[in-house]
Amino acid sequence: MTTASTHADARSAGPTIIACSLVSFMVGLDALVVTTVLPQIRVHFSAGQGLLSWAVNAYALAFAVAILVGSALGDRFGRRNIYLDAVIVFAIASACCALSPTFGWFILARAVQGAAAGIAAPLALTILTIAFPPERRGRILGIWGAITGLAVAAGPLVGGAIAHGFSWQWVFWLNLPVGVLVVVLSLRIQRDGPRARRIDVLGLATVTIGTVLLVHALVRVRPDNLTDASIWVEGAAGVAVLAAFAFWQTRTATPVVPPVLFRSPGFTAASLATAALGAGLYGAAYLLSQYIAATITHDPLNIGLALLPWTGLAIIIAPLAGRLSDRTGEGPLLAAGLALQGLGALLITMFGGTNYLSLLGPLIISGIGISVAFPTSATALMRHTTPELAGAASGVGNAFRQVGAAIGVAVAIAAFSFAGGFTTPAQAQTGLHTATLTLAVIGGLGAIAAATISRRAKAAARSKSHDARQRTTHA
């Protein structure tokens, strides 16, 4: 199949943009909205606090595990086919969450939901990317980033509203009409055929086991078990298995993650920057919601409103950043976005208190950074690959973001627990300052990685220009 044949025609362009963006909206909304109705879920199932965390962790763990599996299945059986199947499974699993008779069934349904999301979201990004020529991708992914940002902004608000006036089951019933709309629109997406003859079963097995061990170790981290040796052993085993997976990928003829991807310095830098973005975003989201609830307001709707200046800016800024990246390249914008994200965290470290106004300015600065970095990170990943490798590239990028998110939450919890606690507002403030300082460092490291994209892109352009002049001279 040629590259040109994958581009959307005039009739399918609109449905492709809307459908693929709505998938990210649905998946992102579900990941965040559940956190605000956890008290209702705990009461409904009489679940203990330790088990209750699996309402979030089961989704996150299954999501991380399924990402590369979905990319491989899409390459083997056709991306649109697997993508549509995953959306349908996600909607059915959402209904099962709402109808679960016991907490065990609820956790199982959440895991299925997370696996379906981990397959659908990366494939949606791949389909959206290859449907448009490179010169339009920044603009298109800016729209995608805005709709995804809307999910981040709406998550706490929707959860707070449901916690006020409805039963928690409505968090999951909301996915059904969105899922139906996505399926209807997706039928207009151009059908694609298989790109791979075989699936690397050993590779999928090792990356799955390694990811399960690493992410499970990270999501187990809590202030009271940081000295638990089993967490460190499990995490180390996960890293070792993933290292074995990386070695196997250089030996097999049908790799899940083609090593050629990481021969591109731009792709490697974009992957590291994406991991830093995920760590900063989710680490801060966990910290801020808990901190605001402990020191400013307990009302879930007010917590959502308090976070709106941080999350809601993506609706406006992401499309502008995406369009600008088509002109300037992703490197400078991604570096600036991550630097602003880190600066916002640093300002919270320096000035954040129990007065909401002390948080407002840093939240806005960090929100601007996230809104710029989110779409440009996706564009940077996909710009440094080929249409044939787009599925694997999208899967790798999402895997880096998801593992980065787990690391960010774990680091935030560890830093907070070492320095403070929720016993008094003063302790909470001390813990917040230490944790946000670590997140600021992560943002800075991500900005440095992103800055190399620009330098290497310029070097590559100079090299191509030199080669062209040489050919002209010899001619």
PADREN-990905 format. One record per residue (C-alpha): residue number from 1; residue in three letters; chain; x, y negated, z. Coordinates in steps of 0.25 Angstrom, whole numbers. Each point is the difference from the previous one (the first is absolute). Layout:
// residues N
[NUM,"ALA","A",[X,Y,Z]]
...
// end
This chain:
// residues 475
[1,"MET","A",[0,0,0]]
[2,"THR","A",[6,-14,-3]]
[3,"THR","A",[0,-11,9]]
[4,"ALA","A",[-10,-8,-8]]
[5,"SER","A",[-10,10,0]]
[6,"THR","A",[-1,-1,15]]
[7,"HIS","A",[-4,-14,0]]
[8,"ALA","A",[-15,-4,3]]
[9,"ASP","A",[-8,-5,-11]]
[10,"ALA","A",[-9,-12,1]]
[11,"ARG","A",[-12,9,5]]
[12,"SER","A",[7,8,10]]
[13,"ALA","A",[9,-11,6]]
[14,"GLY","A",[-10,-7,9]]
[15,"PRO","A",[-5,14,6]]
[16,"THR","A",[14,5,2]]
[17,"ILE","A",[4,-13,8]]
[18,"ILE","A",[-12,1,8]]
[19,"ALA","A",[-1,15,3]]
[20,"CYS","A",[15,1,3]]
[21,"SER","A",[0,-12,9]]
[22,"LEU","A",[-13,5,7]]
[23,"VAL","A",[7,13,4]]
[24,"SER","A",[11,-8,7]]
[25,"PHE","A",[-11,-8,7]]
[26,"MET","A",[-7,12,4]]
[27,"VAL","A",[12,7,5]]
[28,"GLY","A",[6,-12,7]]
[29,"LEU","A",[-13,-4,7]]
[30,"ASP","A",[-2,14,5]]
[31,"ALA","A",[14,0,6]]
[32,"LEU","A",[-3,-12,8]]
[33,"VAL","A",[-14,-1,3]]
[34,"VAL","A",[0,13,8]]
[35,"THR","A",[9,-6,11]]
[36,"THR","A",[-11,-10,4]]
[37,"VAL","A",[-10,11,3]]
[38,"LEU","A",[8,10,7]]
[39,"PRO","A",[-6,-3,14]]
[40,"GLN","A",[-14,4,-6]]
[41,"ILE","A",[6,12,-6]]
[42,"ARG","A",[6,4,13]]
[43,"VAL","A",[-13,-1,7]]
[44,"HIS","A",[-8,7,-10]]
[45,"PHE","A",[10,12,0]]
[46,"SER","A",[4,-1,15]]
[47,"ALA","A",[14,0,-6]]
[48,"GLY","A",[13,-2,9]]
[49,"GLN","A",[9,-12,-3]]
[50,"GLY","A",[11,10,-5]]
[51,"LEU","A",[-9,7,-10]]
[52,"LEU","A",[-7,-13,-4]]
[53,"SER","A",[13,-5,-7]]
[54,"TRP","A",[-2,11,-10]]
[55,"ALA","A",[-11,-7,-6]]
[56,"VAL","A",[10,-9,-6]]
[57,"ASN","A",[12,9,0]]
[58,"ALA","A",[-7,11,-8]]
[59,"TYR","A",[-3,-9,-11]]
[60,"ALA","A",[14,-6,0]]
[61,"LEU","A",[7,13,0]]
[62,"ALA","A",[-8,6,-11]]
[63,"PHE","A",[1,-12,-8]]
[64,"ALA","A",[15,0,1]]
[65,"VAL","A",[1,15,-4]]
[66,"ALA","A",[-9,-1,-12]]
[67,"ILE","A",[6,-11,-7]]
[68,"LEU","A",[11,7,-8]]
[69,"VAL","A",[-9,13,-1]]
[70,"GLY","A",[-10,-9,-7]]
[71,"SER","A",[10,-6,-10]]
[72,"ALA","A",[5,14,-4]]
[73,"LEU","A",[-15,5,-2]]
[74,"GLY","A",[-3,-12,-8]]
[75,"ASP","A",[12,2,-9]]
[76,"ARG","A",[-4,15,-2]]
[77,"PHE","A",[-15,-1,-2]]
[78,"GLY","A",[-2,-15,-4]]
[79,"ARG","A",[0,-12,9]]
[80,"ARG","A",[-14,-4,-2]]
[81,"ASN","A",[-6,14,3]]
[82,"ILE","A",[8,1,13]]
[83,"TYR","A",[-3,-14,4]]
[84,"LEU","A",[-15,1,-3]]
[85,"ASP","A",[0,14,8]]
[86,"ALA","A",[7,-7,12]]
[87,"VAL","A",[-10,-12,0]]
[88,"ILE","A",[-12,10,1]]
[89,"VAL","A",[7,8,11]]
[90,"PHE","A",[2,-13,7]]
[91,"ALA","A",[-14,-4,0]]
[92,"ILE","A",[-5,14,4]]
[93,"ALA","A",[10,0,11]]
[94,"SER","A",[-5,-13,5]]
[95,"ALA","A",[-14,5,1]]
[96,"CYS","A",[5,12,8]]
[97,"CYS","A",[7,-9,9]]
[98,"ALA","A",[-14,-7,3]]
[99,"LEU","A",[-7,13,1]]
[100,"SER","A",[11,8,9]]
[101,"PRO","A",[-7,8,11]]
[102,"THR","A",[13,0,8]]
[103,"PHE","A",[13,-7,2]]
[104,"GLY","A",[8,11,-6]]
[105,"TRP","A",[-9,0,-13]]
[106,"PHE","A",[2,-15,0]]
[107,"ILE","A",[15,1,0]]
[108,"LEU","A",[0,10,-11]]
[109,"ALA","A",[-9,-9,-9]]
[110,"ARG","A",[10,-12,3]]
[111,"ALA","A",[12,9,-4]]
[112,"VAL","A",[-7,3,-13]]
[113,"GLN","A",[-4,-14,-2]]
[114,"GLY","A",[15,-4,2]]
[115,"ALA","A",[5,10,-10]]
[116,"ALA","A",[-10,-4,-11]]
[117,"ALA","A",[4,-15,3]]
[118,"GLY","A",[15,4,-1]]
[119,"ILE","A",[-3,6,-14]]
[120,"ALA","A",[-10,-11,-5]]
[121,"ALA","A",[7,-12,3]]
[122,"PRO","A",[14,2,-6]]
[123,"LEU","A",[-7,6,-13]]
[124,"ALA","A",[-9,-12,-1]]
[125,"LEU","A",[12,-9,1]]
[126,"THR","A",[7,8,-11]]
[127,"ILE","A",[-12,0,-9]]
[128,"LEU","A",[-1,-15,2]]
[129,"THR","A",[14,-3,-3]]
[130,"ILE","A",[2,8,-13]]
[131,"ALA","A",[-14,-5,-5]]
[132,"PHE","A",[6,-14,-3]]
[133,"PRO","A",[13,-4,-6]]
[134,"PRO","A",[12,-4,8]]
[135,"GLU","A",[-2,-15,-2]]
[136,"ARG","A",[-14,0,6]]
[137,"ARG","A",[3,10,12]]
[138,"GLY","A",[3,-11,10]]
[139,"ARG","A",[-13,-7,-2]]
[140,"ILE","A",[-8,13,0]]
[141,"LEU","A",[7,5,13]]
[142,"GLY","A",[-3,-14,6]]
[143,"ILE","A",[-14,3,-2]]
[144,"TRP","A",[2,14,6]]
[145,"GLY","A",[7,-6,12]]
[146,"ALA","A",[-11,-10,2]]
[147,"ILE","A",[-11,10,1]]
[148,"THR","A",[9,9,9]]
[149,"GLY","A",[3,-12,9]]
[150,"LEU","A",[-15,-2,1]]
[151,"ALA","A",[-1,14,6]]
[152,"VAL","A",[11,-4,10]]
[153,"ALA","A",[-8,-13,3]]
[154,"ALA","A",[-13,6,1]]
[155,"GLY","A",[4,13,8]]
[156,"PRO","A",[0,-6,14]]
[157,"LEU","A",[-12,-9,-4]]
[158,"VAL","A",[-9,11,-5]]
[159,"GLY","A",[5,9,12]]
[160,"GLY","A",[-4,-11,10]]
[161,"ALA","A",[-13,-2,-7]]
[162,"ILE","A",[-4,15,0]]
[163,"ALA","A",[5,1,15]]
[164,"HIS","A",[-10,-11,3]]
[165,"GLY","A",[-13,4,-6]]
[166,"PHE","A",[1,13,-7]]
[167,"SER","A",[5,14,3]]
[168,"TRP","A",[14,4,-3]]
[169,"GLN","A",[-4,10,-11]]
[170,"TRP","A",[-3,-12,-9]]
[171,"VAL","A",[15,-2,-1]]
[172,"PHE","A",[0,13,-9]]
[173,"TRP","A",[-13,-2,-7]]
[174,"LEU","A",[5,-13,-6]]
[175,"ASN","A",[10,9,-8]]
[176,"LEU","A",[-11,7,-8]]
[177,"PRO","A",[-6,-12,-8]]
[178,"VAL","A",[14,-5,-3]]
[179,"GLY","A",[4,15,-4]]
[180,"VAL","A",[-12,1,-10]]
[181,"LEU","A",[4,-14,-6]]
[182,"VAL","A",[14,5,-2]]
[183,"VAL","A",[-4,13,-7]]
[184,"VAL","A",[-9,-7,-9]]
[185,"LEU","A",[10,-11,-4]]
[186,"SER","A",[11,11,-1]]
[187,"LEU","A",[-7,7,-11]]
[188,"ARG","A",[4,-11,-9]]
[189,"ILE","A",[15,2,3]]
[190,"GLN","A",[7,6,-12]]
[191,"ARG","A",[2,15,2]]
[192,"ASP","A",[14,4,1]]
[193,"GLY","A",[6,14,-2]]
[194,"PRO","A",[10,9,8]]
[195,"ARG","A",[15,-5,0]]
[196,"ALA","A",[6,12,7]]
[197,"ARG","A",[0,14,-3]]
[198,"ARG","A",[3,5,13]]
[199,"ILE","A",[0,-5,15]]
[200,"ASP","A",[12,1,9]]
[201,"VAL","A",[-7,9,11]]
[202,"LEU","A",[13,1,8]]
[203,"GLY","A",[2,-15,-1]]
[204,"LEU","A",[-15,-3,4]]
[205,"ALA","A",[2,10,12]]
[206,"THR","A",[13,-7,5]]
[207,"VAL","A",[-5,-14,-1]]
[208,"THR","A",[-13,3,6]]
[209,"ILE","A",[6,7,12]]
[210,"GLY","A",[11,-11,2]]
[211,"THR","A",[-11,-11,-1]]
[212,"VAL","A",[-9,7,10]]
[213,"LEU","A",[11,2,10]]
[214,"LEU","A",[6,-14,-1]]
[215,"VAL","A",[-14,-7,0]]
[216,"HIS","A",[-6,8,11]]
[217,"ALA","A",[12,-3,8]]
[218,"LEU","A",[-2,-15,-2]]
[219,"VAL","A",[-15,0,3]]
[220,"ARG","A",[3,8,13]]
[221,"VAL","A",[8,-12,5]]
[222,"ARG","A",[-6,-7,12]]
[223,"PRO","A",[5,-8,12]]
[224,"ASP","A",[-1,12,9]]
[225,"ASN","A",[7,11,-8]]
[226,"LEU","A",[12,-7,-7]]
[227,"THR","A",[10,9,8]]
[228,"ASP","A",[-7,12,-5]]
[229,"ALA","A",[10,9,-7]]
[230,"SER","A",[-10,7,-9]]
[231,"ILE","A",[-3,-13,-7]]
[232,"TRP","A",[15,-2,-3]]
[233,"VAL","A",[2,14,-4]]
[234,"GLU","A",[-12,0,-9]]
[235,"GLY","A",[4,-13,-7]]
[236,"ALA","A",[14,5,-2]]
[237,"ALA","A",[-5,13,-6]]
[238,"GLY","A",[-9,-9,-10]]
[239,"VAL","A",[12,-8,-4]]
[240,"ALA","A",[8,13,-3]]
[241,"VAL","A",[-11,7,-8]]
[242,"LEU","A",[-2,-13,-8]]
[243,"ALA","A",[15,0,-3]]
[244,"ALA","A",[-1,14,-5]]
[245,"PHE","A",[-12,-4,-8]]
[246,"ALA","A",[9,-12,-6]]
[247,"PHE","A",[11,11,-3]]
[248,"TRP","A",[-10,9,-7]]
[249,"GLN","A",[-5,-11,-9]]
[250,"THR","A",[14,-1,-6]]
[251,"ARG","A",[0,15,-4]]
[252,"THR","A",[-14,3,-5]]
[253,"ALA","A",[-5,-3,-14]]
[254,"THR","A",[-13,-5,4]]
[255,"PRO","A",[2,-9,12]]
[256,"VAL","A",[-11,-7,8]]
[257,"VAL","A",[9,-12,2]]
[258,"PRO","A",[9,-1,-12]]
[259,"PRO","A",[13,-4,4]]
[260,"VAL","A",[1,-10,-12]]
[261,"LEU","A",[-9,-9,8]]
[262,"PHE","A",[10,-3,10]]
[263,"ARG","A",[11,-2,-10]]
[264,"SER","A",[-7,-13,-2]]
[265,"PRO","A",[6,-10,10]]
[266,"GLY","A",[-13,-9,-1]]
[267,"PHE","A",[-9,12,3]]
[268,"THR","A",[8,4,12]]
[269,"ALA","A",[0,-14,5]]
[270,"ALA","A",[-15,-2,-2]]
[271,"SER","A",[-2,13,7]]
[272,"LEU","A",[7,-4,12]]
[273,"ALA","A",[-7,-14,0]]
[274,"THR","A",[-13,7,-1]]
[275,"ALA","A",[3,9,12]]
[276,"ALA","A",[4,-13,8]]
[277,"LEU","A",[-13,-7,-4]]
[278,"GLY","A",[-8,12,5]]
[279,"ALA","A",[8,0,13]]
[280,"GLY","A",[-3,-14,2]]
[281,"LEU","A",[-14,0,-4]]
[282,"TYR","A",[-5,12,8]]
[283,"GLY","A",[9,-3,12]]
[284,"ALA","A",[-5,-14,1]]
[285,"ALA","A",[-14,5,-2]]
[286,"TYR","A",[1,10,12]]
[287,"LEU","A",[6,-10,9]]
[288,"LEU","A",[-8,-12,-3]]
[289,"SER","A",[-14,6,2]]
[290,"GLN","A",[5,7,13]]
[291,"TYR","A",[6,-13,5]]
[292,"ILE","A",[-12,-9,-4]]
[293,"ALA","A",[-9,10,7]]
[294,"ALA","A",[8,0,13]]
[295,"THR","A",[3,-15,1]]
[296,"ILE","A",[-10,-8,-8]]
[297,"THR","A",[-13,7,-3]]
[298,"HIS","A",[-6,14,2]]
[299,"ASP","A",[-11,-2,-11]]
[300,"PRO","A",[3,8,-12]]
[301,"LEU","A",[-7,-10,-10]]
[302,"ASN","A",[8,-12,6]]
[303,"ILE","A",[13,9,-1]]
[304,"GLY","A",[-3,1,-15]]
[305,"LEU","A",[-2,-15,-1]]
[306,"ALA","A",[13,-3,7]]
[307,"LEU","A",[7,9,-10]]
[308,"LEU","A",[-7,-6,-12]]
[309,"PRO","A",[11,-11,-2]]
[310,"TRP","A",[10,11,-1]]
[311,"THR","A",[-7,10,-9]]
[312,"GLY","A",[-10,-9,-8]]
[313,"LEU","A",[10,-8,-8]]
[314,"ALA","A",[3,11,-9]]
[315,"ILE","A",[-13,-2,-7]]
[316,"ILE","A",[5,-14,-5]]
[317,"ILE","A",[15,2,-1]]
[318,"ALA","A",[2,14,-5]]
[319,"PRO","A",[-6,-3,-14]]
[320,"LEU","A",[9,-12,-1]]
[321,"ALA","A",[12,7,4]]
[322,"GLY","A",[-3,11,-10]]
[323,"ARG","A",[-1,-10,-11]]
[324,"LEU","A",[13,-7,4]]
[325,"SER","A",[8,13,0]]
[326,"ASP","A",[-3,2,-15]]
[327,"ARG","A",[8,-13,-2]]
[328,"THR","A",[11,0,11]]
[329,"GLY","A",[2,15,2]]
[330,"GLU","A",[-4,7,13]]
[331,"GLY","A",[13,0,8]]
[332,"PRO","A",[0,-15,4]]
[333,"LEU","A",[-15,1,4]]
[334,"LEU","A",[1,13,7]]
[335,"ALA","A",[12,-5,8]]
[336,"ALA","A",[-7,-13,4]]
[337,"GLY","A",[-12,7,4]]
[338,"LEU","A",[7,10,9]]
[339,"ALA","A",[9,-12,6]]
[340,"LEU","A",[-13,-7,3]]
[341,"GLN","A",[-6,12,6]]
[342,"GLY","A",[12,1,9]]
[343,"LEU","A",[0,-15,3]]
[344,"GLY","A",[-14,1,5]]
[345,"ALA","A",[4,12,9]]
[346,"LEU","A",[12,-8,5]]
[347,"LEU","A",[-9,-12,3]]
[348,"ILE","A",[-9,8,9]]
[349,"THR","A",[13,5,7]]
[350,"MET","A",[4,-14,3]]
[351,"PHE","A",[-14,-7,2]]
[352,"GLY","A",[-11,10,1]]
[353,"GLY","A",[-8,0,13]]
[354,"THR","A",[-14,3,6]]
[355,"ASN","A",[-6,-12,-7]]
[356,"TYR","A",[-5,3,-14]]
[357,"LEU","A",[5,-13,-6]]
[358,"SER","A",[15,5,3]]
[359,"LEU","A",[-3,11,-9]]
[360,"LEU","A",[-7,-7,-11]]
[361,"GLY","A",[11,-6,-7]]
[362,"PRO","A",[9,12,0]]
[363,"LEU","A",[-12,9,-5]]
[364,"ILE","A",[-2,-9,-12]]
[365,"ILE","A",[15,0,-4]]
[366,"SER","A",[1,15,1]]
[367,"GLY","A",[-14,1,-7]]
[368,"ILE","A",[6,-8,-12]]
[369,"GLY","A",[12,9,0]]
[370,"ILE","A",[-8,13,0]]
[371,"SER","A",[-9,-6,-11]]
[372,"VAL","A",[12,-3,-9]]
[373,"ALA","A",[7,13,3]]
[374,"PHE","A",[-11,10,-1]]
[375,"PRO","A",[-3,-1,-15]]
[376,"THR","A",[14,-3,-4]]
[377,"SER","A",[5,12,7]]
[378,"ALA","A",[-9,9,-9]]
[379,"THR","A",[4,-8,-13]]
[380,"ALA","A",[15,2,4]]
[381,"LEU","A",[-1,15,2]]
[382,"MET","A",[-8,2,-13]]
[383,"ARG","A",[8,-10,-9]]
[384,"HIS","A",[13,8,3]]
[385,"THR","A",[-5,13,-6]]
[386,"THR","A",[-6,6,-13]]
[387,"PRO","A",[-15,4,-3]]
[388,"GLU","A",[4,14,1]]
[389,"LEU","A",[5,-1,14]]
[390,"ALA","A",[-10,-10,5]]
[391,"GLY","A",[-8,11,8]]
[392,"ALA","A",[12,4,7]]
[393,"ALA","A",[5,-15,2]]
[394,"SER","A",[-14,-3,6]]
[395,"GLY","A",[0,12,9]]
[396,"VAL","A",[14,-3,5]]
[397,"GLY","A",[-3,-15,3]]
[398,"ASN","A",[-13,4,8]]
[399,"ALA","A",[8,10,7]]
[400,"PHE","A",[11,-10,4]]
[401,"ARG","A",[-11,-10,5]]
[402,"GLN","A",[-8,11,8]]
[403,"VAL","A",[13,5,7]]
[404,"GLY","A",[4,-14,2]]
[405,"ALA","A",[-13,-3,6]]
[406,"ALA","A",[2,12,10]]
[407,"ILE","A",[14,-5,3]]
[408,"GLY","A",[-5,-14,3]]
[409,"VAL","A",[-11,4,9]]
[410,"ALA","A",[9,9,8]]
[411,"VAL","A",[11,-10,1]]
[412,"ALA","A",[-10,-11,4]]
[413,"ILE","A",[-5,10,11]]
[414,"ALA","A",[14,3,5]]
[415,"ALA","A",[4,-14,1]]
[416,"PHE","A",[-12,-5,6]]
[417,"SER","A",[0,11,11]]
[418,"PHE","A",[15,-2,3]]
[419,"ALA","A",[-2,-15,3]]
[420,"GLY","A",[-14,-1,5]]
[421,"GLY","A",[-14,6,1]]
[422,"PHE","A",[-15,-4,1]]
[423,"THR","A",[0,-1,16]]
[424,"THR","A",[0,-15,0]]
[425,"PRO","A",[0,-11,-11]]
[426,"ALA","A",[14,-3,3]]
[427,"GLN","A",[5,14,-2]]
[428,"ALA","A",[-8,1,-13]]
[429,"GLN","A",[6,-13,-5]]
[430,"THR","A",[14,5,3]]
[431,"GLY","A",[-3,13,-7]]
[432,"LEU","A",[-5,-7,-12]]
[433,"HIS","A",[12,-9,-2]]
[434,"THR","A",[9,12,0]]
[435,"ALA","A",[-8,8,-10]]
[436,"THR","A",[-2,-12,-9]]
[437,"LEU","A",[15,-2,0]]
[438,"THR","A",[3,14,-5]]
[439,"LEU","A",[-11,-2,-11]]
[440,"ALA","A",[7,-13,-4]]
[441,"VAL","A",[13,7,-2]]
[442,"ILE","A",[-7,10,-8]]
[443,"GLY","A",[-6,-11,-9]]
[444,"GLY","A",[14,-6,-2]]
[445,"LEU","A",[6,13,-4]]
[446,"GLY","A",[-11,2,-10]]
[447,"ALA","A",[2,-14,-5]]
[448,"ILE","A",[15,3,-3]]
[449,"ALA","A",[-4,13,-7]]
[450,"ALA","A",[-10,-8,-9]]
[451,"ALA","A",[10,-11,-3]]
[452,"THR","A",[9,11,-7]]
[453,"ILE","A",[-11,2,-10]]
[454,"SER","A",[2,-14,-5]]
[455,"ARG","A",[15,1,-1]]
[456,"ARG","A",[0,14,-6]]
[457,"ALA","A",[-11,-4,-10]]
[458,"LYS","A",[8,-13,-4]]
[459,"ALA","A",[13,9,-2]]
[460,"ALA","A",[-8,10,-8]]
[461,"ALA","A",[-5,-11,-9]]
[462,"ARG","A",[14,-6,-2]]
[463,"SER","A",[5,14,-4]]
[464,"LYS","A",[-11,2,-10]]
[465,"SER","A",[3,-14,-6]]
[466,"HIS","A",[15,3,0]]
[467,"ASP","A",[-3,13,-7]]
[468,"ALA","A",[-9,-7,-10]]
[469,"ARG","A",[11,-10,-3]]
[470,"GLN","A",[10,11,-2]]
[471,"ARG","A",[-9,7,-10]]
[472,"THR","A",[-2,-13,-8]]
[473,"THR","A",[15,-3,0]]
[474,"HIS","A",[3,14,-5]]
[475,"ALA","A",[-11,0,-10]]
// end
